[in-house]
Amino acid sequence: MSVSEPMAETPLSHTAAPKPEAAEVHGQPTPEQPTPGQQTAASPAPANQSARYTVLDRKPFRLIDLMLTWEMILVLLLVAVIAMNTSISPYFLDVYNLSDATVNFSEKAIVALTMALLILVGEIDLSIAAIIALASLIMGLASVAGVGTFGLIVIGLAVGAVAGAFNGFLVTAIGLPSIVVTIGTMSLFRGIAQVVLGDQAITKYPQGLQTLGQSTIFSLPPLPNSFFIFVVLAIVTGIVLHRTTIGRRLYAIGNNPVAARFSGIRVDRIRFVLFVLSGLASGLAAVLLTGRIGSTRPNIALGWELEVVTMVVLGGVSISGGSGTIPGVVLAVFVLGLTTFGLSLVNVPGIVINVLLGALLISAIAVPLVVRGIMRGLGR
Amino acid sequence: MTQIVTRRELVLAFIIVAMVLLIGVRAPVFLSFDNLRFVVTDTSVLIMMALAQMTVILTRGIDLSVAANLALTGMLVALLSRALPGLPIPVVMLVALLIGAGLGLVNGLLIAGLGIPPIVVTLGTLAIYRGAIFIVAGGAWLTSKDMTEAFLAFPKAEFLGLSSLTWVALVVTIGFYVFMTLTRTGRGLYAVGGNPVAARYCGVSLRLSQVLVYTLAGTISGLAGYLWVARFGIAYADIGIGYELTVIASCVIGGVSIAGGIGSVIGTVLGALFLGVVANALPLINISPFWQMAISGAVILAAVIVNTRSEWKPQKLILHEARRAAAGGQK
């Protein structure tokens, strides 16, 4: 009941002080979860002997175990969603229907990858949907002026990158909090789209762009272009984050930006690049979305920022930065995407689906916390 | 330090007055008493919501669910007044306050009790409350035909030349001013936001403060829900959609630091008035209302840049003072 205990709980996993207790805790889950390549058997023993002064090469096992648990929860959720959808609709397990389902979340999922990296370093970008609107607007104006498909793709990506660089400049060069900056640029970018478009829509797009957004890359397993791009980008992002020094730096920045700076990581440059990447991903989403629906309206992609943040947070990325994995985000994308698709198959209104997704977001985070609290209570 | 804060608010007040006068040059009707009264009435709900949001942001939190709470409470009291047309308006308002408080308390308990980050909790409840409107009303819209005369009359009533909305906003503002400046709990919110650990040692609990501010934000949203629905005579799932960002924008323009611990009642009221003046002036000076969003975005960025610059001083205050002392009191 005392206030200090649970408050202290979260940061403990990063610090050296609670080692004896931590050793007890991760002694329990290890037998259940054999982690490949983590020398599970070797480490606990020395950790117990010189617990206070051990500095591990890698993260403490407890964190990794937690993340595995998190991804296990998501896998179970995904299985439950698929089982539920199969039982409520006979049309769910159809290759063509499923391929259709991926189209509806692939564009958001692409942006979720860069959003995951941003949240991982303790930043956030709420302007992504507005960047999509702005990029789509400029593409529309260019298309009306007669620019071809390839030119439009370049323009979409460039507008996204410039908008992202603007965010990055405000955050890193002027030192403003990213949440305020991107709330501001969200209004600014979408406001510009509204000023130019008014209540009009641009619907004149070349066939090539529509083909890109609507067709599939292979025909036999019908793999839509946007989904294929998402999968490729997810693999690349996953490798960069989990297998390169760049990825390790992102975790370092997320856990302690000041310490990261002192250890020689160019924190601001990395932050800036991540904002540009976030803009670039939004530009790519704008290209795919504009091609798919073949029009640009001021309310294009409205509210996507919250859906994308939901994907990332449900994927296990800590909103305060420093932890999270790409496989987790990918799983969350599927959980959310397939839940939405399955329920809309049986004509549940979108707004009611949102209730379930909101409840899912809170309970997915609350339940493990409650369970861990109970386990700790029993352990005493 | 008090002087710096006051100066910033003075600058903002000066900008608003200058803006009002400039607009008056283009469209003299804007300066008429009736129009200014309307602008204030129109901004009343925003002022109340911004003040409540300020207390949340002071504790380093954020409440994205306020607009959804407003819409859900508005829908529920509209349904209530349709079911029980004889219910006196003070009771309806009390019910609105209680529903709003309950919805806010849910946020507070999830945040303080389980330690889930505020942005995650309120993002979730935002979706849940919005959807709940659709569910409780069966997807229907309630229009003024479904509401009683008395229900609709309150926001249009006038006392002593000012609209009832203005009076409510005035009472709420004075209440917040007294609370934030003169009560121990109110001062404690600054302490919690400025340094949670130090505040804990001084006996100010972060968790109790969190429960308090989210419940407070919910209560005000509930009240605003009744006022909104009764004023416009319509309730449906999408009313006030995206309004939470306007509310947060008012706070930011008014000098509330998103990092917590800094912000004042007067500044927040001025921030809300600024946005209210912009929104009401654009149609009068023949600028397309589509500009409103772009302008408020640009203003948020400008305000946060200015505020961050001036926040640097308080942060380095001790060093500053020490250096000044070392230099023999010169500069």
Contacts between the chains, C-beta under 8 A, distances in Angstrom:
chain1	res1	chain2	res2	distance
A	3	B	200	7.0
A	3	B	205	5.9
A	3	B	206	7.7
A	3	B	207	6.2
A	4	B	200	7.4
A	6	B	115	5.9
A	7	B	115	7.3
A	7	B	206	7.2
A	7	B	207	8.0
A	9	B	115	7.4
A	10	B	115	6.8
A	170	B	301	6.9
A	170	B	305	7.9
A	174	B	305	6.1
A	174	B	308	7.1
A	175	B	308	6.5
A	176	B	304	5.4
A	176	B	305	6.7
A	176	B	308	5.7
A	177	B	258	4.9
A	177	B	259	6.4
A	177	B	304	7.7
A	179	B	62	7.5
A	179	B	258	6.0
A	180	B	252	5.5
A	180	B	258	5.0
A	180	B	300	7.0
A	180	B	304	4.9
A	181	B	301	6.9
A	181	B	304	7.0
A	183	B	245	5.9
A	183	B	248	6.3
A	183	B	249	6.7
A	183	B	252	7.5
A	183	B	300	6.4
A	184	B	249	7.7
A	184	B	252	7.8
A	184	B	297	5.1
A	184	B	298	7.6
A	184	B	300	3.6
A	184	B	301	4.1
A	184	B	304	6.7
A	185	B	297	6.4
A	185	B	301	7.0
A	186	B	245	7.4
A	186	B	297	6.9
A	187	B	245	7.3
A	187	B	249	7.3
A	187	B	293	5.1
A	187	B	294	6.9
A	187	B	296	5.2
A	187	B	297	3.0
A	187	B	300	6.5
A	188	B	293	8.0
A	188	B	294	5.7
A	188	B	297	3.1
A	188	B	298	5.7
A	188	B	301	6.9
A	189	B	297	7.4
A	190	B	293	6.1
A	190	B	297	7.9
A	191	B	290	7.6
A	191	B	291	7.1
A	191	B	292	7.4
A	191	B	293	3.4
A	191	B	294	2.7
A	191	B	295	7.0
A	191	B	296	7.4
A	191	B	297	5.2
A	192	B	294	5.4
A	194	B	290	4.3
A	194	B	293	5.6
A	194	B	294	7.1
A	195	B	288	6.8
A	195	B	290	5.0
A	195	B	291	5.5
A	195	B	294	5.6
A	198	B	288	6.8
A	198	B	290	5.6
A	298	B	290	7.8
A	306	B	64	7.9
A	306	B	123	5.9
A	306	B	126	7.3
A	306	B	127	7.7
A	309	B	119	7.9
A	309	B	123	6.5
A	310	B	123	6.5
A	310	B	127	8.0
A	313	B	120	5.4
A	313	B	123	7.7
A	319	B	117	4.5
A	319	B	119	5.9
A	319	B	120	5.6
A	320	B	117	6.4
A	349	B	134	6.6
A	349	B	139	6.9
A	351	B	130	6.4
A	351	B	131	4.9
A	351	B	134	4.5
A	351	B	237	6.0
A	352	B	131	5.4
A	352	B	134	6.2
A	352	B	135	6.4
A	353	B	131	7.9
A	354	B	127	4.3
A	354	B	128	7.9
A	354	B	130	6.5
A	354	B	131	4.9
A	355	B	127	6.4
A	355	B	128	5.1
A	355	B	130	7.8
A	355	B	131	3.2
A	355	B	132	6.5
A	355	B	135	7.2
A	357	B	127	6.0
A	358	B	123	7.5
A	358	B	124	4.3
A	358	B	125	6.7
A	358	B	126	7.0
A	358	B	127	3.1
A	358	B	128	4.1
A	358	B	131	7.1
A	359	B	124	7.0
A	359	B	128	6.0
A	361	B	120	6.8
A	361	B	123	6.8
A	361	B	124	4.4
A	361	B	127	7.6
A	362	B	110	6.5
A	362	B	116	7.1
A	362	B	120	7.3
A	362	B	121	6.3
A	362	B	124	3.9
A	362	B	125	7.3
A	362	B	128	7.9
A	365	B	114	8.0
A	365	B	116	5.3
A	365	B	120	6.3
A	366	B	110	6.7
A	366	B	114	5.3
A	366	B	116	6.2
A	369	B	114	5.1
A	369	B	115	6.8
A	369	B	116	7.1
A	370	B	114	6.9
